[in-house]
């Protein structure tokens, strides 16, 4: 129970509880989403970013679809 009390105390420190209620946490989620997007675009793991892998797989799927159609 000690952890949940600490968490409750930490959450109460976020301003705007009376005016915005639960929605006062939305800015944190927007920042988190933006940070994840930036990470996926700019950070290379090995030699590729997330989007490099995504584009390659998409291209492979298109190629396979064309081969199945007989083009």
N, CA, C and O atoms as a Tripos MOL2 file, in Angstrom:
@<TRIPOS>MOLECULE
protein
  284   283    71     0     0
PROTEIN
NO_CHARGES

@<TRIPOS>ATOM
      1 N           0.8190   -1.2000    0.0000 N.3       1 UNK1
      2 CA          0.0000    0.0000    0.0000 C.3       1 UNK1
      3 C           0.8560    1.2550    0.0000 C.2       1 UNK1
      4 O           0.3800    2.3280   -0.3680 O.2       1 UNK1
      5 N           2.0960    1.1360    0.4020 N.am      2 UNK2
      6 CA          2.9730    2.2960    0.4580 C.3       2 UNK2
      7 C           3.1980    2.8840   -0.9290 C.2       2 UNK2
      8 O           3.2500    4.1040   -1.0860 O.2       2 UNK2
      9 N           3.3310    2.0260   -1.9340 N.am      3 UNK3
     10 CA          3.5610    2.4980   -3.2940 C.3       3 UNK3
     11 C           2.3250    3.2200   -3.8280 C.2       3 UNK3
     12 O           2.4580    4.2590   -4.4740 O.2       3 UNK3
     13 N           1.1370    2.6970   -3.5740 N.am      4 UNK4
     14 CA         -0.0680    3.3400   -4.0870 C.3       4 UNK4
     15 C          -0.2980    4.6890   -3.4100 C.2       4 UNK4
     16 O          -0.7930    5.6140   -4.0540 O.2       4 UNK4
     17 N           0.0440    4.8250   -2.1380 N.am      5 UNK5
     18 CA         -0.0850    6.1100   -1.4560 C.3       5 UNK5
     19 C           0.8890    7.1250   -2.0510 C.2       5 UNK5
     20 O           0.5440    8.2930   -2.2350 O.2       5 UNK5
     21 N           2.0990    6.6760   -2.3470 N.am      6 UNK6
     22 CA          3.0810    7.5710   -2.9720 C.3       6 UNK6
     23 C           2.6190    7.9900   -4.3540 C.2       6 UNK6
     24 O           2.7740    9.1490   -4.7380 O.2       6 UNK6
     25 N           2.0600    7.0670   -5.0930 N.am      7 UNK7
     26 CA          1.5630    7.3730   -6.4360 C.3       7 UNK7
     27 C           0.4120    8.3690   -6.3620 C.2       7 UNK7
     28 O           0.3600    9.3160   -7.1470 O.2       7 UNK7
     29 N          -0.5000    8.1640   -5.4360 N.am      8 UNK8
     30 CA         -1.6160    9.0980   -5.2630 C.3       8 UNK8
     31 C          -1.1180   10.4920   -4.9140 C.2       8 UNK8
     32 O          -1.6250   11.4890   -5.4280 O.2       8 UNK8
     33 N          -0.1250   10.5560   -4.0390 N.am      9 UNK9
     34 CA          0.4370   11.8440   -3.6380 C.3       9 UNK9
     35 C           1.1090   12.5240   -4.8300 C.2       9 UNK9
     36 O           0.9900   13.7360   -5.0040 O.2       9 UNK9
     37 N           1.8040   11.7550   -5.6370 N.am     10 UNK10
     38 CA          2.4630   12.2950   -6.8270 C.3      10 UNK10
     39 C           1.4450   12.8010   -7.8460 C.2      10 UNK10
     40 O           1.6370   13.8600   -8.4450 O.2      10 UNK10
     41 N           0.3640   12.0490   -8.0420 N.am     11 UNK11
     42 CA         -0.6660   12.4600   -8.9940 C.3      11 UNK11
     43 C          -1.4110   13.7070   -8.5270 C.2      11 UNK11
     44 O          -1.8640   14.5040   -9.3490 O.2      11 UNK11
     45 N          -1.5380   13.8770   -7.2200 N.am     12 UNK12
     46 CA         -2.2040   15.0760   -6.6960 C.3      12 UNK12
     47 C          -1.3840   16.3370   -6.9300 C.2      12 UNK12
     48 O          -1.9290   17.4400   -6.8930 O.2      12 UNK12
     49 N          -0.0850   16.1930   -7.1690 N.am     13 UNK13
     50 CA          0.7720   17.3560   -7.4080 C.3      13 UNK13
     51 C           0.5520   17.9780   -8.7860 C.2      13 UNK13
     52 O           0.9240   19.1310   -9.0080 O.2      13 UNK13
     53 N          -0.0510   17.2280   -9.7160 N.am     14 UNK14
     54 CA         -0.3140   17.7530  -11.0560 C.3      14 UNK14
     55 C          -1.4410   18.7690  -10.9620 C.2      14 UNK14
     56 O          -2.5270   18.4440  -10.4820 O.2      14 UNK14
     57 N          -1.2000   19.9940  -11.4150 N.am     15 UNK15
     58 CA         -2.2170   21.0480  -11.2660 C.3      15 UNK15
     59 C          -3.4260   20.8320  -12.1750 C.2      15 UNK15
     60 O          -3.3550   20.0930  -13.1570 O.2      15 UNK15
     61 N          -4.5370   21.4880  -11.8320 N.am     16 UNK16
     62 CA         -5.7270   21.4850  -12.6660 C.3      16 UNK16
     63 C          -6.7500   20.4180  -12.3410 C.2      16 UNK16
     64 O          -7.6240   20.1460  -13.1640 O.2      16 UNK16
     65 N          -6.6760   19.8110  -11.1870 N.am     17 UNK17
     66 CA         -7.5900   18.7130  -10.8550 C.3      17 UNK17
     67 C          -9.0440   19.1800  -10.8280 C.2      17 UNK17
     68 O          -9.9250   18.4960  -11.3480 O.2      17 UNK17
     69 N          -9.2940   20.3330  -10.2290 N.am     18 UNK18
     70 CA        -10.6790   20.8020  -10.1160 C.3      18 UNK18
     71 C         -11.2500   21.2010  -11.4690 C.2      18 UNK18
     72 O         -12.4090   20.9070  -11.7630 O.2      18 UNK18
     73 N         -10.4580   21.8600  -12.2880 N.am     19 UNK19
     74 CA        -10.9530   22.3840  -13.5570 C.3      19 UNK19
     75 C         -11.0060   21.3030  -14.6520 C.2      19 UNK19
     76 O         -12.0000   21.1970  -15.3700 O.2      19 UNK19
     77 N          -9.9380   20.5060  -14.7770 N.am     20 UNK20
     78 CA         -9.8350   19.5610  -15.8930 C.3      20 UNK20
     79 C         -10.0850   18.1110  -15.5120 C.2      20 UNK20
     80 O         -10.3390   17.2830  -16.3870 O.2      20 UNK20
     81 N         -10.0200   17.7900  -14.2400 N.am     21 UNK21
     82 CA        -10.2300   16.4110  -13.8030 C.3      21 UNK21
     83 C          -9.1480   15.4920  -14.3410 C.2      21 UNK21
     84 O          -7.9630   15.8240  -14.3150 O.2      21 UNK21
     85 N          -9.5630   14.3530  -14.8200 N.am     22 UNK22
     86 CA         -8.6110   13.3640  -15.3310 C.3      22 UNK22
     87 C          -7.8730   13.8610  -16.5690 C.2      22 UNK22
     88 O          -6.7560   13.4220  -16.8430 O.2      22 UNK22
     89 N          -8.4870   14.7700  -17.3170 N.am     23 UNK23
     90 CA         -7.9060   15.2420  -18.5680 C.3      23 UNK23
     91 C          -6.6820   16.1210  -18.3660 C.2      23 UNK23
     92 O          -6.0450   16.5100  -19.3450 O.2      23 UNK23
     93 N          -6.3400   16.4380  -17.1490 N.am     24 UNK24
     94 CA         -5.1540   17.2530  -16.8990 C.3      24 UNK24
     95 C          -3.8740   16.5120  -17.2610 C.2      24 UNK24
     96 O          -2.8110   17.1270  -17.3570 O.2      24 UNK24
     97 N          -3.9610   15.2110  -17.4620 N.am     25 UNK25
     98 CA         -2.7860   14.4250  -17.8230 C.3      25 UNK25
     99 C          -2.5430   14.3670  -19.3330 C.2      25 UNK25
    100 O          -1.5060   13.8640  -19.7640 O.2      25 UNK25
    101 N          -3.4700   14.8670  -20.1350 N.am     26 UNK26
    102 CA         -3.3260   14.7990  -21.5880 C.3      26 UNK26
    103 C          -2.0320   15.4040  -22.1160 C.2      26 UNK26
    104 O          -1.4170   14.7940  -22.9920 O.2      26 UNK26
    105 N          -1.5800   16.5530  -21.6460 N.am     27 UNK27
    106 CA         -0.3120   17.0850  -22.1700 C.3      27 UNK27
    107 C           0.8590   16.1250  -22.0080 C.2      27 UNK27
    108 O           1.7360   16.0700  -22.8700 O.2      27 UNK27
    109 N           0.8830   15.3750  -20.9220 N.am     28 UNK28
    110 CA          1.9620   14.4080  -20.7300 C.3      28 UNK28
    111 C           1.9230   13.3250  -21.8100 C.2      28 UNK28
    112 O           2.9640   12.8970  -22.3080 O.2      28 UNK28
    113 N           0.7160   12.8870  -22.1660 N.am     29 UNK29
    114 CA          0.5910   11.8580  -23.1840 C.3      29 UNK29
    115 C           0.9630   12.3860  -24.5670 C.2      29 UNK29
    116 O           1.5470   11.6600  -25.3720 O.2      29 UNK29
    117 N           0.6280   13.6500  -24.8490 N.am     30 UNK30
    118 CA          1.0290   14.2500  -26.1190 C.3      30 UNK30
    119 C           2.5490   14.3360  -26.2170 C.2      30 UNK30
    120 O           3.1210   14.0320  -27.2630 O.2      30 UNK30
    121 N           3.1950   14.7430  -25.1470 N.am     31 UNK31
    122 CA          4.6570   14.8350  -25.1390 C.3      31 UNK31
    123 C           5.2720   13.4450  -25.2770 C.2      31 UNK31
    124 O           6.2420   13.2630  -26.0130 O.2      31 UNK31
    125 N           4.7140   12.4740  -24.5780 N.am     32 UNK32
    126 CA          5.2180   11.1060  -24.6690 C.3      32 UNK32
    127 C           5.0800   10.5740  -26.0940 C.2      32 UNK32
    128 O           6.0030    9.9450  -26.6120 O.2      32 UNK32
    129 N           3.9300   10.8230  -26.7320 N.am     33 UNK33
    130 CA          3.7300   10.3790  -28.1170 C.3      33 UNK33
    131 C           4.6930   11.0570  -29.0720 C.2      33 UNK33
    132 O           5.2290   10.4120  -29.9720 O.2      33 UNK33
    133 N           4.9180   12.3440  -28.8890 N.am     34 UNK34
    134 CA          5.8700   13.0580  -29.7340 C.3      34 UNK34
    135 C           7.2830   12.5380  -29.5530 C.2      34 UNK34
    136 O           8.0290   12.4090  -30.5240 O.2      34 UNK34
    137 N           7.6550   12.2400  -28.3210 N.am     35 UNK35
    138 CA          8.9870   11.7020  -28.0510 C.3      35 UNK35
    139 C           9.1590   10.3220  -28.6850 C.2      35 UNK35
    140 O          10.2220   10.0110  -29.2220 O.2      35 UNK35
    141 N           8.1190    9.5020  -28.6230 N.am     36 UNK36
    142 CA          8.2030    8.1790  -29.2600 C.3      36 UNK36
    143 C           8.3520    8.3130  -30.7680 C.2      36 UNK36
    144 O           9.1390    7.5920  -31.3830 O.2      36 UNK36
    145 N           7.6030    9.2300  -31.3650 N.am     37 UNK37
    146 CA          7.6720    9.4470  -32.8090 C.3      37 UNK37
    147 C           9.0750    9.9170  -33.2060 C.2      37 UNK37
    148 O           9.6470    9.4170  -34.1740 O.2      37 UNK37
    149 N           9.6230   10.8730  -32.4620 N.am     38 UNK38
    150 CA         10.9660   11.3710  -32.7430 C.3      38 UNK38
    151 C          11.9830   10.2320  -32.6510 C.2      38 UNK38
    152 O          12.8730   10.1150  -33.4930 O.2      38 UNK38
    153 N          11.8410    9.3950  -31.6190 N.am     39 UNK39
    154 CA         12.7480    8.2660  -31.4210 C.3      39 UNK39
    155 C          12.6850    7.3100  -32.6010 C.2      39 UNK39
    156 O          13.7170    6.8430  -33.0830 O.2      39 UNK39
    157 N          11.4640    7.0150  -33.0710 N.am     40 UNK40
    158 CA         11.3100    6.0540  -34.1730 C.3      40 UNK40
    159 C          11.8630    6.6130  -35.4800 C.2      40 UNK40
    160 O          12.3190    5.8440  -36.3260 O.2      40 UNK40
    161 N          11.8330    7.9220  -35.6650 N.am     41 UNK41
    162 CA         12.3310    8.5250  -36.8980 C.3      41 UNK41
    163 C          13.8430    8.6960  -36.8660 C.2      41 UNK41
    164 O          14.5110    8.4300  -37.8650 O.2      41 UNK41
    165 N          14.3910    9.1320  -35.7480 N.am     42 UNK42
    166 CA         15.7810    9.5830  -35.7090 C.3      42 UNK42
    167 C          16.7900    8.6250  -35.1020 C.2      42 UNK42
    168 O          17.9770    8.7310  -35.4120 O.2      42 UNK42
    169 N          16.3850    7.7180  -34.2720 N.am     43 UNK43
    170 CA         17.3460    6.8600  -33.5780 C.3      43 UNK43
    171 C          17.5510    5.5830  -34.3660 C.2      43 UNK43
    172 O          16.6060    4.8480  -34.6540 O.2      43 UNK43
    173 N          18.7880    5.3380  -34.7020 N.am     44 UNK44
    174 CA         19.1310    4.1290  -35.4490 C.3      44 UNK44
    175 C          19.5160    3.0150  -34.4870 C.2      44 UNK44
    176 O          20.3330    3.2100  -33.5870 O.2      44 UNK44
    177 N          18.9260    1.8620  -34.6850 N.am     45 UNK45
    178 CA         19.3000    0.6660  -33.9380 C.3      45 UNK45
    179 C          19.9300   -0.2510  -34.9720 C.2      45 UNK45
    180 O          19.2590   -0.7240  -35.8890 O.2      45 UNK45
    181 N          21.2160   -0.4960  -34.8160 N.am     46 UNK46
    182 CA         21.9460   -1.1700  -35.8820 C.3      46 UNK46
    183 C          22.1580   -0.1650  -36.9970 C.2      46 UNK46
    184 O          22.7560    0.8890  -36.7830 O.2      46 UNK46
    185 N          21.6680   -0.4890  -38.1910 N.am     47 UNK47
    186 CA         21.8170    0.4210  -39.3270 C.3      47 UNK47
    187 C          20.4910    1.0180  -39.7710 C.2      47 UNK47
    188 O          20.4480    1.7760  -40.7400 O.2      47 UNK47
    189 N          19.4070    0.6860  -39.0730 N.am     48 UNK48
    190 CA         18.0920    1.0940  -39.5570 C.3      48 UNK48
    191 C          17.2650    1.7650  -38.4670 C.2      48 UNK48
    192 O          17.4280    1.5050  -37.2750 O.2      48 UNK48
    193 N          16.3730    2.6370  -38.9230 N.am     49 UNK49
    194 CA         15.3670    3.2040  -38.0370 C.3      49 UNK49
    195 C          14.0900    2.3830  -38.2090 C.2      49 UNK49
    196 O          14.0080    1.5210  -39.0850 O.2      49 UNK49
    197 N          13.1050    2.6570  -37.3730 N.am     50 UNK50
    198 CA         11.8170    1.9730  -37.4740 C.3      50 UNK50
    199 C          11.1880    2.1990  -38.8510 C.2      50 UNK50
    200 O          10.6300    1.2730  -39.4400 O.2      50 UNK50
    201 N          11.2780    3.4280  -39.3590 N.am     51 UNK51
    202 CA         10.6340    3.7370  -40.6280 C.3      51 UNK51
    203 C          11.3500    3.1130  -41.8160 C.2      51 UNK51
    204 O          10.7170    2.8040  -42.8250 O.2      51 UNK51
    205 N          12.6660    2.9230  -41.7120 N.am     52 UNK52
    206 CA         13.3800    2.2050  -42.7720 C.3      52 UNK52
    207 C          12.8290    0.7900  -42.9030 C.2      52 UNK52
    208 O          12.5720    0.3140  -44.0090 O.2      52 UNK52
    209 N          12.6520    0.1350  -41.7840 N.am     53 UNK53
    210 CA         12.1170   -1.2360  -41.7740 C.3      53 UNK53
    211 C          10.6930   -1.2390  -42.3080 C.2      53 UNK53
    212 O          10.3350   -2.1050  -43.1070 O.2      53 UNK53
    213 N           9.8780   -0.2840  -41.8790 N.am     54 UNK54
    214 CA          8.4830   -0.2080  -42.3200 C.3      54 UNK54
    215 C           8.3950   -0.0280  -43.8320 C.2      54 UNK54
    216 O           7.6210   -0.7170  -44.4970 O.2      54 UNK54
    217 N           9.1940    0.9060  -44.3810 N.am     55 UNK55
    218 CA          9.1580    1.1370  -45.8350 C.3      55 UNK55
    219 C           9.6250   -0.0850  -46.6130 C.2      55 UNK55
    220 O           9.0560   -0.4140  -47.6540 O.2      55 UNK55
    221 N          10.6570   -0.7600  -46.1160 N.am     56 UNK56
    222 CA         11.1540   -1.9500  -46.8000 C.3      56 UNK56
    223 C          10.0950   -3.0510  -46.8110 C.2      56 UNK56
    224 O           9.8560   -3.6740  -47.8450 O.2      56 UNK56
    225 N           9.4630   -3.2910  -45.6660 N.am     57 UNK57
    226 CA          8.4270   -4.3270  -45.6000 C.3      57 UNK57
    227 C           7.2420   -3.9770  -46.4950 C.2      57 UNK57
    228 O           6.6800   -4.8550  -47.1510 O.2      57 UNK57
    229 N           6.8600   -2.7020  -46.5280 N.am     58 UNK58
    230 CA          5.7540   -2.2750  -47.3830 C.3      58 UNK58
    231 C           6.1010   -2.5100  -48.8540 C.2      58 UNK58
    232 O           5.2660   -2.9730  -49.6300 O.2      58 UNK58
    233 N           7.3260   -2.1910  -49.2230 N.am     59 UNK59
    234 CA          7.7660   -2.4050  -50.5980 C.3      59 UNK59
    235 C           7.7700   -3.9010  -50.9410 C.2      59 UNK59
    236 O           7.3670   -4.2880  -52.0380 O.2      59 UNK59
    237 N           8.2190   -4.7260  -50.0160 N.am     60 UNK60
    238 CA          8.2210   -6.1730  -50.2430 C.3      60 UNK60
    239 C           6.8050   -6.7010  -50.4260 C.2      60 UNK60
    240 O           6.5680   -7.5540  -51.2820 O.2      60 UNK60
    241 N           5.8670   -6.2050  -49.6350 N.am     61 UNK61
    242 CA          4.4740   -6.6530  -49.7620 C.3      61 UNK61
    243 C           3.8990   -6.2570  -51.1230 C.2      61 UNK61
    244 O           3.2020   -7.0520  -51.7530 O.2      61 UNK61
    245 N           4.1830   -5.0420  -51.5800 N.am     62 UNK62
    246 CA          3.7020   -4.6120  -52.9010 C.3      62 UNK62
    247 C           4.2800   -5.4790  -54.0020 C.2      62 UNK62
    248 O           3.5680   -5.8680  -54.9280 O.2      62 UNK62
    249 N           5.5730   -5.7870  -53.9090 N.am     63 UNK63
    250 CA          6.2370   -6.6180  -54.9030 C.3      63 UNK63
    251 C           5.6090   -8.0020  -54.9360 C.2      63 UNK63
    252 O           5.3290   -8.5360  -56.0100 O.2      63 UNK63
    253 N           5.3850   -8.5890  -53.7530 N.am     64 UNK64
    254 CA          4.7790   -9.9190  -53.6960 C.3      64 UNK64
    255 C           3.3590   -9.9030  -54.2570 C.2      64 UNK64
    256 O           2.9480  -10.8490  -54.9300 O.2      64 UNK64
    257 N           2.6140   -8.8450  -53.9870 N.am     65 UNK65
    258 CA          1.2450   -8.7430  -54.5230 C.3      65 UNK65
    259 C           1.2740   -8.6580  -56.0450 C.2      65 UNK65
    260 O           0.4440   -9.2700  -56.7180 O.2      65 UNK65
    261 N           2.2240   -7.9050  -56.5870 N.am     66 UNK66
    262 CA          2.3410   -7.8140  -58.0480 C.3      66 UNK66
    263 C           2.7310   -9.1540  -58.6740 C.2      66 UNK66
    264 O           2.2450   -9.5070  -59.7480 O.2      66 UNK66
    265 N           3.6080   -9.8950  -57.9980 N.am     67 UNK67
    266 CA          4.0270  -11.1920  -58.5220 C.3      67 UNK67
    267 C           2.8790  -12.1830  -58.5020 C.2      67 UNK67
    268 O           2.7790  -13.0310  -59.3890 O.2      67 UNK67
    269 N           2.0100  -12.0890  -57.5030 N.am     68 UNK68
    270 CA          0.8580  -12.9800  -57.4340 C.3      68 UNK68
    271 C          -0.1370  -12.6710  -58.5390 C.2      68 UNK68
    272 O          -0.7940  -13.5740  -59.0560 O.2      68 UNK68
    273 N          -0.2500  -11.3960  -58.9040 N.am     69 UNK69
    274 CA         -1.1590  -11.0060  -59.9810 C.3      69 UNK69
    275 C          -0.5890  -11.3660  -61.3450 C.2      69 UNK69
    276 O          -1.3300  -11.4590  -62.3230 O.2      69 UNK69
    277 N           0.7010  -11.5670  -61.4140 N.am     70 UNK70
    278 CA          1.3190  -11.9690  -62.6740 C.3      70 UNK70
    279 C           1.8620  -10.8120  -63.4880 C.2      70 UNK70
    280 O           2.0290  -10.9390  -64.7010 O.2      70 UNK70
    281 N           2.1310   -9.7230  -62.8710 N.am     71 UNK71
    282 CA          2.6870   -8.5620  -63.5990 C.3      71 UNK71
    283 C           4.1400   -8.7400  -63.8730 C.2      71 UNK71
    284 O           4.7670   -7.8670  -64.4730 O.2      71 UNK71
@<TRIPOS>BOND
     1     1     2 1
     2     2     3 1
     3     3     4 2
     4     3     5 am
     5     5     6 1
     6     6     7 1
     7     7     8 2
     8     7     9 am
     9     9    10 1
    10    10    11 1
    11    11    12 2
    12    11    13 am
    13    13    14 1
    14    14    15 1
    15    15    16 2
    16    15    17 am
    17    17    18 1
    18    18    19 1
    19    19    20 2
    20    19    21 am
    21    21    22 1
    22    22    23 1
    23    23    24 2
    24    23    25 am
    25    25    26 1
    26    26    27 1
    27    27    28 2
    28    27    29 am
    29    29    30 1
    30    30    31 1
    31    31    32 2
    32    31    33 am
    33    33    34 1
    34    34    35 1
    35    35    36 2
    36    35    37 am
    37    37    38 1
    38    38    39 1
    39    39    40 2
    40    39    41 am
    41    41    42 1
    42    42    43 1
    43    43    44 2
    44    43    45 am
    45    45    46 1
    46    46    47 1
    47    47    48 2
    48    47    49 am
    49    49    50 1
    50    50    51 1
    51    51    52 2
    52    51    53 am
    53    53    54 1
    54    54    55 1
    55    55    56 2
    56    55    57 am
    57    57    58 1
    58    58    59 1
    59    59    60 2
    60    59    61 am
    61    61    62 1
    62    62    63 1
    63    63    64 2
    64    63    65 am
    65    65    66 1
    66    66    67 1
    67    67    68 2
    68    67    69 am
    69    69    70 1
    70    70    71 1
    71    71    72 2
    72    71    73 am
    73    73    74 1
    74    74    75 1
    75    75    76 2
    76    75    77 am
    77    77    78 1
    78    78    79 1
    79    79    80 2
    80    79    81 am
    81    81    82 1
    82    82    83 1
    83    83    84 2
    84    83    85 am
    85    85    86 1
    86    86    87 1
    87    87    88 2
    88    87    89 am
    89    89    90 1
    90    90    91 1
    91    91    92 2
    92    91    93 am
    93    93    94 1
    94    94    95 1
    95    95    96 2
    96    95    97 am
    97    97    98 1
    98    98    99 1
    99    99   100 2
   100    99   101 am
   101   101   102 1
   102   102   103 1
   103   103   104 2
   104   103   105 am
   105   105   106 1
   106   106   107 1
   107   107   108 2
   108   107   109 am
   109   109   110 1
   110   110   111 1
   111   111   112 2
   112   111   113 am
   113   113   114 1
   114   114   115 1
   115   115   116 2
   116   115   117 am
   117   117   118 1
   118   118   119 1
   119   119   120 2
   120   119   121 am
   121   121   122 1
   122   122   123 1
   123   123   124 2
   124   123   125 am
   125   125   126 1
   126   126   127 1
   127   127   128 2
   128   127   129 am
   129   129   130 1
   130   130   131 1
   131   131   132 2
   132   131   133 am
   133   133   134 1
   134   134   135 1
   135   135   136 2
   136   135   137 am
   137   137   138 1
   138   138   139 1
   139   139   140 2
   140   139   141 am
   141   141   142 1
   142   142   143 1
   143   143   144 2
   144   143   145 am
   145   145   146 1
   146   146   147 1
   147   147   148 2
   148   147   149 am
   149   149   150 1
   150   150   151 1
   151   151   152 2
   152   151   153 am
   153   153   154 1
   154   154   155 1
   155   155   156 2
   156   155   157 am
   157   157   158 1
   158   158   159 1
   159   159   160 2
   160   159   161 am
   161   161   162 1
   162   162   163 1
   163   163   164 2
   164   163   165 am
   165   165   166 1
   166   166   167 1
   167   167   168 2
   168   167   169 am
   169   169   170 1
   170   170   171 1
   171   171   172 2
   172   171   173 am
   173   173   174 1
   174   174   175 1
   175   175   176 2
   176   175   177 am
   177   177   178 1
   178   178   179 1
   179   179   180 2
   180   179   181 am
   181   181   182 1
   182   182   183 1
   183   183   184 2
   184   183   185 am
   185   185   186 1
   186   186   187 1
   187   187   188 2
   188   187   189 am
   189   189   190 1
   190   190   191 1
   191   191   192 2
   192   191   193 am
   193   193   194 1
   194   194   195 1
   195   195   196 2
   196   195   197 am
   197   197   198 1
   198   198   199 1
   199   199   200 2
   200   199   201 am
   201   201   202 1
   202   202   203 1
   203   203   204 2
   204   203   205 am
   205   205   206 1
   206   206   207 1
   207   207   208 2
   208   207   209 am
   209   209   210 1
   210   210   211 1
   211   211   212 2
   212   211   213 am
   213   213   214 1
   214   214   215 1
   215   215   216 2
   216   215   217 am
   217   217   218 1
   218   218   219 1
   219   219   220 2
   220   219   221 am
   221   221   222 1
   222   222   223 1
   223   223   224 2
   224   223   225 am
   225   225   226 1
   226   226   227 1
   227   227   228 2
   228   227   229 am
   229   229   230 1
   230   230   231 1
   231   231   232 2
   232   231   233 am
   233   233   234 1
   234   234   235 1
   235   235   236 2
   236   235   237 am
   237   237   238 1
   238   238   239 1
   239   239   240 2
   240   239   241 am
   241   241   242 1
   242   242   243 1
   243   243   244 2
   244   243   245 am
   245   245   246 1
   246   246   247 1
   247   247   248 2
   248   247   249 am
   249   249   250 1
   250   250   251 1
   251   251   252 2
   252   251   253 am
   253   253   254 1
   254   254   255 1
   255   255   256 2
   256   255   257 am
   257   257   258 1
   258   258   259 1
   259   259   260 2
   260   259   261 am
   261   261   262 1
   262   262   263 1
   263   263   264 2
   264   263   265 am
   265   265   266 1
   266   266   267 1
   267   267   268 2
   268   267   269 am
   269   269   270 1
   270   270   271 1
   271   271   272 2
   272   271   273 am
   273   273   274 1
   274   274   275 1
   275   275   276 2
   276   275   277 am
   277   277   278 1
   278   278   279 1
   279   279   280 2
   280   279   281 am
   281   281   282 1
   282   282   283 1
   283   283   284 2
@<TRIPOS>SUBSTRUCTURE
     1 UNK1         2 RESIDUE 1 A UNK
     2 UNK2         6 RESIDUE 1 A UNK
     3 UNK3        10 RESIDUE 1 A UNK
     4 UNK4        14 RESIDUE 1 A UNK
     5 UNK5        18 RESIDUE 1 A UNK
     6 UNK6        22 RESIDUE 1 A UNK
     7 UNK7        26 RESIDUE 1 A UNK
     8 UNK8        30 RESIDUE 1 A UNK
     9 UNK9        34 RESIDUE 1 A UNK
    10 UNK10       38 RESIDUE 1 A UNK
    11 UNK11       42 RESIDUE 1 A UNK
    12 UNK12       46 RESIDUE 1 A UNK
    13 UNK13       50 RESIDUE 1 A UNK
    14 UNK14       54 RESIDUE 1 A UNK
    15 UNK15       58 RESIDUE 1 A UNK
    16 UNK16       62 RESIDUE 1 A UNK
    17 UNK17       66 RESIDUE 1 A UNK
    18 UNK18       70 RESIDUE 1 A UNK
    19 UNK19       74 RESIDUE 1 A UNK
    20 UNK20       78 RESIDUE 1 A UNK
    21 UNK21       82 RESIDUE 1 A UNK
    22 UNK22       86 RESIDUE 1 A UNK
    23 UNK23       90 RESIDUE 1 A UNK
    24 UNK24       94 RESIDUE 1 A UNK
    25 UNK25       98 RESIDUE 1 A UNK
    26 UNK26      102 RESIDUE 1 A UNK
    27 UNK27      106 RESIDUE 1 A UNK
    28 UNK28      110 RESIDUE 1 A UNK
    29 UNK29      114 RESIDUE 1 A UNK
    30 UNK30      118 RESIDUE 1 A UNK
    31 UNK31      122 RESIDUE 1 A UNK
    32 UNK32      126 RESIDUE 1 A UNK
    33 UNK33      130 RESIDUE 1 A UNK
    34 UNK34      134 RESIDUE 1 A UNK
    35 UNK35      138 RESIDUE 1 A UNK
    36 UNK36      142 RESIDUE 1 A UNK
    37 UNK37      146 RESIDUE 1 A UNK
    38 UNK38      150 RESIDUE 1 A UNK
    39 UNK39      154 RESIDUE 1 A UNK
    40 UNK40      158 RESIDUE 1 A UNK
    41 UNK41      162 RESIDUE 1 A UNK
    42 UNK42      166 RESIDUE 1 A UNK
    43 UNK43      170 RESIDUE 1 A UNK
    44 UNK44      174 RESIDUE 1 A UNK
    45 UNK45      178 RESIDUE 1 A UNK
    46 UNK46      182 RESIDUE 1 A UNK
    47 UNK47      186 RESIDUE 1 A UNK
    48 UNK48      190 RESIDUE 1 A UNK
    49 UNK49      194 RESIDUE 1 A UNK
    50 UNK50      198 RESIDUE 1 A UNK
    51 UNK51      202 RESIDUE 1 A UNK
    52 UNK52      206 RESIDUE 1 A UNK
    53 UNK53      210 RESIDUE 1 A UNK
    54 UNK54      214 RESIDUE 1 A UNK
    55 UNK55      218 RESIDUE 1 A UNK
    56 UNK56      222 RESIDUE 1 A UNK
    57 UNK57      226 RESIDUE 1 A UNK
    58 UNK58      230 RESIDUE 1 A UNK
    59 UNK59      234 RESIDUE 1 A UNK
    60 UNK60      238 RESIDUE 1 A UNK
    61 UNK61      242 RESIDUE 1 A UNK
    62 UNK62      246 RESIDUE 1 A UNK
    63 UNK63      250 RESIDUE 1 A UNK
    64 UNK64      254 RESIDUE 1 A UNK
    65 UNK65      258 RESIDUE 1 A UNK
    66 UNK66      262 RESIDUE 1 A UNK
    67 UNK67      266 RESIDUE 1 A UNK
    68 UNK68      270 RESIDUE 1 A UNK
    69 UNK69      274 RESIDUE 1 A UNK
    70 UNK70      278 RESIDUE 1 A UNK
    71 UNK71      282 RESIDUE 1 A UNK
